[in-house]
């Protein structure tokens, strides 16, 4: 019993020491050359649901004042759908085949959001 407790204690000390060292590492130092993404201003502008989807249909809604351009691409980069989101309108994309799609949202020729749409 004493060996198990002692072994557990050693493992916990080692994990704590490793976590302390990892806290000192600044991950942002690796990305100094990349431009800053201005996503904070547009946080949660576009909502997609359901994602993942099983029937190939995705609902898209936005809460914005200026028009947003919403693009859906397949994995080979082919443009599948293009929608201009205005105000609080809701839109539907249908007939997506099983697979993974990428979406990108633009405002004033600037990408403000991107992500994946998964069709199972």
PATI-946808 format. One line per 5 residues: their letters; for each residue x, y, z of N, C-alpha, C, O, CB. Coordinates in pm, 1 decimal. Last residue first. Glycine has a CB too. Example, Ala and Ser with C-alpha at 12.3 -4.5 7.8 and 13.67 -1.06 7.14 Angstrom:
2
SA> 1285.0/-225.0/708.0/1367.0/-106.0/714.0/1290.0/3.0/787.0/1340.9/113.8/803.9/1408.4/-59.8/572.5  1319.0/-569.0/780.0/1230.0/-450.0/780.0/1320.0/-330.0/780.0/1423.6/-331.9/846.5/1130.8/-447.3/904.6
//
This chain:
120
XXXXX> -2283.8/1376.6/-4242.5/-2258.2/1233.5/-4212.8/-2349.7/1145.4/-4292.7/-2343.0/1023.0/-4281.3/-2276.1/1203.8/-4063.4  -2122.1/1662.9/-4310.3/-2242.2/1588.9/-4349.0/-2210.1/1441.2/-4332.2/-2121.3/1387.4/-4398.5/-2287.3/1622.3/-4497.3  -1999.3/1947.6/-4159.4/-1984.1/1802.8/-4171.3/-2118.5/1741.2/-4202.5/-2216.6/1763.3/-4131.5/-1925.0/1741.8/-4042.3  -1829.2/2234.3/-4225.7/-1964.0/2178.1/-4222.4/-1946.4/2029.3/-4247.6/-1885.2/1989.7/-4346.8/-2061.1/2246.1/-4329.6  -1589.0/2442.6/-4062.7/-1625.2/2321.2/-4135.1/-1774.7/2294.5/-4122.0/-1837.5/2327.6/-4021.4/-1544.3/2200.8/-4083.1
XXXXX> -1484.9/2789.3/-4109.2/-1502.8/2665.3/-4034.9/-1542.2/2551.3/-4125.7/-1531.3/2559.9/-4248.0/-1606.5/2683.0/-3927.0  -1440.7/3141.0/-4046.2/-1434.6/3023.9/-4131.9/-1450.5/2899.7/-4045.9/-1431.9/2904.5/-3924.3/-1301.8/3019.5/-4211.9  -1463.7/3496.7/-4057.0/-1495.4/3370.4/-3991.1/-1483.6/3258.3/-4092.7/-1512.7/3277.2/-4210.8/-1637.5/3373.6/-3928.1  -1378.3/3709.8/-4202.7/-1400.9/3731.3/-4059.8/-1430.4/3602.0/-3984.7/-1422.8/3598.5/-3861.8/-1514.8/3828.1/-4039.9  -1195.5/3835.8/-4463.9/-1244.1/3712.0/-4403.1/-1257.5/3732.4/-4252.8/-1161.3/3767.7/-4184.6/-1148.7/3592.7/-4434.3
XXXXX> -1298.2/4118.6/-4636.5/-1210.4/4069.7/-4531.2/-1273.2/3943.8/-4470.5/-1389.6/3944.9/-4430.7/-1186.5/4179.6/-4421.8  -1472.9/4258.8/-4802.1/-1357.7/4190.4/-4862.1/-1255.4/4142.5/-4759.2/-1137.7/4127.4/-4792.0/-1289.8/4282.4/-4960.4  -1680.5/4324.0/-4614.9/-1595.0/4426.0/-4677.6/-1463.6/4367.1/-4729.4/-1356.1/4420.8/-4702.7/-1565.1/4537.9/-4577.8  -1668.9/4011.3/-4482.2/-1731.4/4140.9/-4464.0/-1635.0/4244.7/-4519.1/-1520.3/4252.8/-4475.0/-1766.5/4168.2/-4313.1  -1716.5/3662.2/-4533.8/-1644.9/3785.6/-4564.0/-1732.0/3906.3/-4533.0/-1853.2/3904.2/-4554.5/-1600.6/3788.0/-4711.0
XXXXX> -1664.6/3334.5/-4431.9/-1754.0/3449.5/-4425.0/-1671.0/3575.8/-4444.2/-1568.2/3594.2/-4379.1/-1831.8/3453.3/-4289.3  -1649.7/3004.7/-4547.7/-1575.3/3127.1/-4521.2/-1674.2/3243.0/-4528.1/-1757.4/3249.3/-4618.6/-1456.8/3146.4/-4623.1  -1642.8/2650.1/-4493.5/-1713.5/2774.9/-4520.7/-1626.4/2892.4/-4481.0/-1541.0/2882.0/-4392.9/-1848.3/2779.6/-4445.8  -1593.7/2327.8/-4629.9/-1537.0/2442.8/-4561.4/-1622.5/2564.4/-4593.5/-1669.3/2580.4/-4706.2/-1388.4/2466.0/-4602.6  -1715.1/1998.0/-4572.4/-1714.2/2121.5/-4650.4/-1653.7/2231.9/-4565.3/-1662.3/2228.7/-4442.5/-1857.7/2159.8/-4697.8
XXXXX> -1705.8/1651.6/-4594.9/-1666.6/1769.5/-4518.6/-1657.5/1887.6/-4614.4/-1599.8/1877.9/-4722.7/-1530.9/1746.7/-4444.3  -1982.3/1422.7/-4654.9/-1844.6/1468.9/-4663.2/-1820.5/1589.3/-4574.4/-1903.1/1624.4/-4490.2/-1809.0/1502.4/-4806.0  -2264.4/1355.6/-4852.9/-2183.3/1313.6/-4739.6/-2038.5/1357.6/-4758.7/-1978.7/1334.0/-4863.6/-2191.1/1161.2/-4721.2  -2390.6/1652.9/-5016.7/-2362.1/1510.2/-5010.4/-2271.9/1481.7/-4890.7/-2210.7/1572.6/-4834.6/-2296.3/1461.2/-5141.8  -2644.9/1882.1/-4975.4/-2502.0/1856.0/-4956.1/-2482.6/1705.7/-4942.9/-2552.3/1640.1/-4865.5/-2446.1/1931.2/-4829.9
XXXXX> -2910.0/1967.7/-5009.5/-2849.2/1877.4/-5107.6/-2697.8/1865.9/-5093.8/-2629.3/1841.8/-5193.2/-2882.6/1923.8/-5246.5  -2925.0/2309.9/-4896.3/-2973.6/2172.8/-4905.3/-2890.1/2095.0/-5006.6/-2809.5/2152.5/-5079.7/-3123.3/2169.9/-4944.5  -2919.3/2572.5/-4677.6/-2843.4/2506.2/-4782.2/-2888.9/2361.5/-4780.5/-2891.0/2297.6/-4675.3/-2686.9/2519.7/-4760.9  -3113.5/2852.2/-4592.9/-3094.6/2707.3/-4589.4/-3007.7/2665.3/-4706.4/-3020.9/2715.5/-4818.1/-3230.6/2633.0/-4592.9  -3127.3/3138.6/-4372.7/-3107.8/3077.1/-4503.5/-3087.8/2927.9/-4485.2/-3050.4/2881.6/-4377.4/-2987.1/3140.2/-4577.9
XXXXX> -3279.6/3414.6/-4217.3/-3232.2/3277.1/-4207.8/-3227.8/3217.3/-4348.0/-3315.1/3243.4/-4430.7/-3323.2/3192.4/-4113.5  -3198.2/3756.4/-4131.2/-3262.2/3656.3/-4215.4/-3200.2/3519.5/-4193.9/-3083.2/3508.3/-4157.1/-3252.4/3695.9/-4362.1  -3114.0/3981.2/-4001.7/-3141.2/3862.8/-3920.8/-3210.8/3753.3/-4000.4/-3275.8/3666.4/-3942.3/-3225.6/3900.1/-3801.1  -2899.9/4121.0/-4249.4/-2979.1/4136.2/-4128.2/-2993.5/4007.9/-4049.3/-2896.7/3933.9/-4031.8/-3113.9/4187.9/-4162.5  -2806.4/3899.1/-4499.3/-2849.2/4035.7/-4470.2/-2933.9/4035.6/-4344.1/-3029.2/3958.5/-4333.1/-2928.1/4096.4/-4589.3
XXXXX> -2569.9/3720.5/-4673.0/-2647.5/3725.5/-4549.6/-2679.3/3871.1/-4517.5/-2589.9/3955.3/-4509.7/-2570.5/3658.0/-4431.9  -2552.1/3579.2/-4974.4/-2531.6/3708.8/-4911.1/-2625.8/3716.2/-4792.0/-2747.8/3718.0/-4808.8/-2556.2/3827.5/-5011.7  -2390.5/3276.7/-5063.3/-2508.8/3342.7/-5008.4/-2467.8/3479.3/-4955.3/-2360.1/3493.4/-4897.4/-2574.9/3256.7/-4896.1  -2301.9/3007.1/-5257.5/-2267.0/3145.4/-5227.5/-2395.0/3216.2/-5183.9/-2494.7/3216.8/-5256.1/-2200.6/3216.9/-5351.5  -2171.0/2675.6/-5276.9/-2281.0/2768.5/-5250.3/-2225.6/2905.8/-5218.6/-2117.6/2919.7/-5161.0/-2369.3/2718.1/-5134.4
XXXXX> -1934.8/2560.7/-5380.4/-2060.3/2486.1/-5385.3/-2181.9/2578.7/-5368.2/-2283.1/2562.3/-5436.4/-2061.0/2377.7/-5276.8  -1631.4/2592.0/-5535.8/-1737.6/2668.5/-5472.8/-1870.1/2595.3/-5492.6/-1912.7/2570.8/-5605.4/-1744.4/2812.6/-5530.7  -1376.1/2361.8/-5472.6/-1481.6/2403.5/-5564.4/-1591.1/2476.0/-5486.7/-1637.9/2427.1/-5383.9/-1540.1/2281.5/-5640.6  -1183.7/2250.7/-5310.8/-1180.7/2394.8/-5331.4/-1285.1/2446.9/-5428.3/-1283.1/2565.0/-5463.0/-1047.4/2434.1/-5379.3  -1200.4/1991.7/-5239.0/-1110.6/2019.5/-5350.8/-1105.2/2169.2/-5383.5/-1031.3/2210.5/-5472.9/-1154.7/1940.8/-5474.0
XXXXX> -1391.9/1988.5/-5040.5/-1251.6/1970.6/-5001.1/-1153.4/1995.5/-5114.4/-1035.0/2018.1/-5089.3/-1231.1/1831.8/-4948.0  -1615.4/2262.4/-5131.5/-1586.9/2122.8/-5100.0/-1437.2/2109.1/-5072.2/-1363.7/2207.6/-5079.7/-1631.5/2028.1/-5216.7  -1729.1/2565.2/-4973.8/-1640.4/2496.3/-5067.2/-1633.1/2348.9/-5030.1/-1643.2/2313.2/-4912.7/-1498.8/2559.9/-5066.9  -1941.2/2836.6/-4941.3/-1919.9/2697.5/-4902.8/-1839.5/2630.9/-5013.0/-1875.5/2638.1/-5130.5/-2055.6/2622.8/-4878.3  -1957.5/3170.0/-4818.9/-1917.6/3078.1/-4925.6/-1896.6/2939.0/-4867.8/-1841.2/2924.1/-4758.9/-1788.9/3127.6/-4996.2
XXXXX> -2121.3/3465.6/-4762.7/-2099.5/3332.7/-4707.5/-2072.4/3237.2/-4823.2/-2154.0/3224.6/-4914.6/-2222.2/3285.4/-4622.3  -2089.5/3796.7/-4689.6/-2083.5/3701.9/-4799.6/-2037.6/3567.9/-4743.9/-1929.7/3557.0/-4685.7/-1988.1/3751.9/-4912.8  -2307.9/4024.3/-4529.7/-2195.5/3931.9/-4521.4/-2204.0/3835.6/-4638.5/-2313.1/3797.8/-4681.1/-2194.7/3855.2/-4385.7  -2409.4/4365.0/-4499.3/-2420.2/4234.1/-4565.5/-2290.8/4153.2/-4551.1/-2180.3/4206.8/-4559.5/-2454.1/4252.5/-4714.6  -2431.0/4504.2/-4165.5/-2385.7/4510.6/-4303.5/-2395.9/4371.3/-4367.2/-2391.6/4270.7/-4296.4/-2240.0/4564.4/-4311.1
XXXXX> -2541.0/4402.8/-3927.0/-2597.3/4522.9/-3988.9/-2558.3/4531.3/-4135.5/-2641.9/4561.8/-4220.6/-2550.8/4648.7/-3914.9  -2632.4/4072.9/-3813.2/-2537.4/4173.4/-3859.4/-2610.6/4291.6/-3922.4/-2725.7/4281.0/-3964.8/-2438.9/4111.9/-3960.0  -2655.7/3775.1/-3746.7/-2704.3/3891.2/-3673.4/-2607.5/4004.6/-3704.0/-2512.6/4028.7/-3629.4/-2715.1/3863.1/-3517.7  -2766.1/3490.0/-3930.4/-2666.3/3591.5/-3898.6/-2734.8/3704.9/-3822.6/-2855.5/3726.2/-3833.9/-2596.5/3644.7/-4027.9  -2789.5/3141.3/-4001.1/-2849.0/3267.0/-3957.8/-2737.1/3362.5/-3919.3/-2627.9/3320.7/-3880.8/-2947.3/3245.3/-3839.1
XXXXX> -2858.3/2853.6/-4179.2/-2759.8/2957.8/-4153.3/-2835.2/3082.2/-4109.0/-2932.7/3123.0/-4172.2/-2671.2/2986.6/-4279.8  -2895.1/2503.3/-4177.7/-2957.4/2634.4/-4161.0/-2849.7/2734.7/-4122.9/-2760.5/2704.1/-4043.8/-3070.2/2630.3/-4053.4  -2840.6/2241.2/-4401.2/-2783.5/2325.3/-4296.0/-2857.8/2458.1/-4295.9/-2880.6/2517.7/-4401.2/-2629.5/2347.0/-4316.8  -2880.1/1906.7/-4509.4/-2936.8/2041.5/-4499.8/-2876.6/2114.7/-4380.1/-2863.3/2058.1/-4271.6/-3091.5/2035.6/-4487.5  -2801.4/1644.5/-4510.8/-2747.1/1731.0/-4614.7/-2803.6/1871.6/-4614.7/-2779.4/1948.4/-4707.8/-2770.9/1669.8/-4746.8
XXXXX> -2880.0/1487.5/-4299.1/-2964.4/1486.4/-4418.2/-2917.2/1581.4/-4528.1/-2986.1/1597.2/-4628.9/-3104.5/1521.2/-4380.0  -2713.0/1518.3/-4086.1/-2724.6/1383.9/-4141.4/-2805.4/1382.4/-4270.3/-2799.7/1284.3/-4344.4/-2788.1/1291.1/-4039.9  -2459.0/1747.5/-3977.4/-2593.6/1719.6/-4026.3/-2596.3/1580.4/-4089.0/-2494.8/1531.3/-4138.6/-2639.1/1827.5/-4128.9  -2272.0/1863.2/-3687.2/-2288.8/1792.7/-3814.9/-2435.9/1767.8/-3848.8/-2523.3/1767.3/-3762.2/-2214.4/1660.0/-3811.1  -2492.6/2107.2/-3715.6/-2357.9/2078.2/-3765.3/-2289.6/1990.8/-3661.1/-2252.5/2041.1/-3555.1/-2275.3/2210.4/-3792.7
XXXXX> -2812.4/2221.9/-3815.1/-2728.2/2139.6/-3728.8/-2592.8/2116.4/-3794.8/-2583.0/2107.4/-3917.2/-2797.0/2005.0/-3697.8  -2655.9/2541.8/-3810.2/-2714.7/2431.1/-3736.7/-2800.9/2348.8/-3830.6/-2859.6/2406.9/-3922.0/-2797.3/2481.8/-3616.6  -2449.1/2820.2/-3764.6/-2485.6/2708.7/-3852.3/-2544.6/2598.2/-3766.0/-2489.9/2564.7/-3660.9/-2361.9/2656.6/-3933.9  -2429.9/3166.0/-3742.5/-2460.4/3042.1/-3672.3/-2507.1/2939.1/-3773.9/-2592.9/2966.5/-3857.8/-2568.1/3064.7/-3562.2  -2221.7/3446.5/-3741.0/-2288.2/3345.5/-3821.5/-2307.9/3219.6/-3737.9/-2215.7/3172.4/-3671.4/-2207.0/3314.7/-3949.5
XXXXX> -2115.2/3590.5/-3524.9/-2203.2/3657.1/-3620.6/-2285.4/3553.9/-3697.5/-2405.5/3572.3/-3717.0/-2121.3/3744.3/-3718.1  -1934.0/3538.4/-3313.8/-2064.9/3473.4/-3319.6/-2162.7/3544.1/-3413.0/-2281.1/3555.6/-3381.4/-2124.2/3466.1/-3181.5  -1755.1/3836.5/-3345.1/-1770.3/3711.1/-3273.0/-1915.2/3663.3/-3277.8/-2007.5/3739.5/-3249.1/-1724.0/3726.9/-3127.8  -1648.5/4052.8/-3478.2/-1756.8/3979.8/-3541.6/-1787.0/3847.7/-3471.3/-1840.1/3755.9/-3533.9/-1723.2/3954.3/-3686.1  -1439.8/4146.5/-3323.7/-1542.3/4241.2/-3363.5/-1666.4/4170.6/-3417.7/-1777.4/4222.2/-3405.0/-1487.1/4336.8/-3467.5
XXXXX> -1271.3/3924.7/-3312.1/-1341.2/3969.4/-3192.2/-1458.1/4059.3/-3226.3/-1564.2/4049.7/-3164.7/-1246.1/4041.7/-3099.5  -1130.3/3881.7/-3545.9/-1253.1/3807.3/-3527.1/-1333.9/3857.5/-3408.0/-1454.9/3835.0/-3403.2/-1222.1/3661.5/-3509.8  -902.9/3966.9/-3702.4/-993.6/4060.3/-3637.4/-1129.1/3994.4/-3615.4/-1231.3/4045.5/-3661.2/-1008.9/4188.7/-3720.8  -593.2/3820.3/-3661.7/-727.9/3800.6/-3712.4/-821.6/3889.6/-3633.1/-819.9/3887.9/-3510.0/-771.0/3651.3/-3703.5  -274.3/3945.5/-3750.1/-376.5/3926.5/-3647.6/-512.8/3911.8/-3713.2/-544.3/3982.4/-3808.9/-377.0/4044.1/-3547.5
XXXXX> -45.8/3762.6/-3956.8/-129.3/3880.2/-3929.6/-236.3/3847.4/-3826.9/-282.9/3733.8/-3818.6/-194.5/3931.6/-4058.9  250.1/3603.9/-3832.9/117.8/3593.4/-3890.1/36.6/3718.6/-3860.1/47.6/3775.2/-3751.3/46.7/3469.4/-3837.3  489.5/3622.8/-3698.9/487.9/3668.4/-3836.8/348.5/3667.7/-3899.7/329.4/3724.0/-4007.4/579.7/3583.3/-3918.1  448.4/3509.1/-3448.2/469.4/3652.8/-3457.0/458.8/3705.6/-3599.0/422.7/3821.6/-3618.6/603.3/3688.0/-3400.7  400.9/3253.0/-3353.9/316.0/3307.2/-3457.5/332.6/3457.4/-3475.3/237.7/3525.5/-3514.2/173.7/3275.6/-3427.1
XXXXX> 550.7/3172.5/-3140.4/565.3/3096.7/-3263.8/491.4/3160.2/-3380.6/516.8/3124.6/-3495.6/516.2/2956.1/-3243.6  469.0/3327.1/-2927.7/598.5/3356.9/-2987.4/618.4/3286.5/-3120.9/693.8/3334.2/-3205.7/709.1/3318.0/-2892.5  239.7/3218.5/-2827.3/223.8/3326.3/-2924.6/356.2/3363.4/-2990.7/356.9/3424.3/-3097.7/163.5/3448.7/-2857.4  314.8/3040.3/-2632.6/282.4/2987.7/-2764.6/269.9/3097.8/-2868.1/288.3/3071.8/-2987.0/154.3/2908.3/-2759.1  552.3/3048.3/-2405.5/460.6/3141.8/-2470.0/433.5/3093.8/-2611.1/519.0/3105.2/-2698.9/518.1/3286.2/-2470.8
XXXXX> 598.7/2858.5/-2118.1/616.2/2863.4/-2262.9/510.9/2956.6/-2321.9/392.5/2944.1/-2290.6/605.9/2720.9/-2325.7  525.2/2838.2/-1855.1/621.5/2941.6/-1888.8/642.0/2957.3/-2039.3/696.7/3058.2/-2083.8/752.6/2911.4/-1823.1  365.2/2617.2/-1846.4/300.0/2746.5/-1828.3/393.3/2861.0/-1864.4/347.2/2969.3/-1900.3/251.8/2761.9/-1684.8  546.1/2410.8/-1860.5/467.7/2439.8/-1979.7/397.0/2575.2/-1968.0/371.8/2640.6/-2069.2/365.3/2328.5/-2003.8  641.1/2406.3/-1596.8/732.3/2443.3/-1705.2/655.9/2481.9/-1830.2/695.2/2575.4/-1899.8/828.0/2328.8/-1736.2
XXXXX> 406.9/2321.9/-1469.4/465.0/2450.7/-1434.2/560.1/2497.6/-1543.6/560.2/2615.4/-1579.4/538.2/2441.9/-1299.6  373.4/2069.0/-1578.7/272.2/2171.0/-1603.9/325.6/2310.5/-1573.5/293.4/2406.3/-1643.8/147.2/2143.5/-1520.6  599.3/1941.7/-1470.6/586.8/1956.7/-1615.9/484.8/2065.2/-1650.5/507.5/2144.6/-1741.8/545.9/1822.7/-1680.6  533.9/1948.4/-1199.2/656.3/2014.7/-1245.2/650.4/2039.2/-1395.2/691.6/2145.2/-1442.5/780.5/1930.5/-1210.1  300.1/1793.1/-1200.8/293.1/1932.2/-1159.3/415.2/2009.8/-1208.7/402.4/2123.3/-1254.6/282.0/1941.7/-1007.0
XXXXX> 405.7/1544.2/-1280.6/307.0/1611.9/-1364.9/296.3/1759.7/-1330.5/284.7/1843.4/-1420.0/170.6/1545.3/-1350.6  575.4/1492.5/-1060.3/631.5/1503.5/-1195.0/534.9/1576.3/-1288.4/577.2/1661.1/-1367.0/664.5/1363.9/-1251.1  388.3/1476.2/-854.7/493.0/1578.7/-849.3/551.8/1600.5/-987.4/575.6/1714.4/-1027.6/603.8/1539.0/-749.7  240.7/1251.3/-939.8/174.8/1381.5/-926.7/276.0/1495.3/-923.1/252.3/1600.4/-982.5/88.6/1384.8/-800.6  436.7/1051.2/-927.6/375.2/1084.2/-1056.7/310.3/1221.9/-1050.5/322.8/1300.8/-1144.2/270.6/977.3/-1096.4
XXXXX> 486.8/1049.2/-651.6/594.7/1082.1/-745.1/537.9/1122.8/-880.6/585.7/1218.4/-941.8/690.4/962.5/-761.4  234.6/964.5/-556.2/288.4/1094.1/-517.0/398.5/1139.5/-612.4/402.8/1256.5/-650.2/341.7/1088.3/-374.2  221.0/707.2/-661.3/123.2/807.5/-702.9/173.5/947.7/-672.4/157.0/1039.1/-753.2/-11.3/783.5/-633.7  430.2/589.8/-515.9/436.3/596.7/-661.7/340.6/701.5/-717.1/375.2/775.7/-809.0/404.7/460.6/-722.1  327.1/611.1/-254.4/452.5/676.5/-287.2/465.6/693.7/-439.2/507.1/799.6/-486.2/571.3/595.9/-231.3
XXXXX> 99.5/450.2/-280.1/85.3/590.0/-241.4/209.8/667.8/-281.0/199.8/777.9/-335.1/59.8/602.6/-90.1  219.2/206.7/-347.5/122.6/267.7/-437.3/107.5/416.3/-407.9/103.1/498.4/-499.5/-12.4/197.5/-426.1  381.1/158.4/-120.4/444.4/174.9/-251.8/349.5/243.0/-350.1/392.5/327.8/-428.2/488.9/38.5/-307.5  194.2/123.4/79.7/282.6/239.1/87.4/349.0/264.9/-47.4/371.0/380.1/-84.8/389.0/218.5/196.2  81.7/-118.8/0.0/0.0/0.0/0.0/86.3/125.4/0.0/56.5/222.1/-70.2/-93.1/-0.3/119.4
//
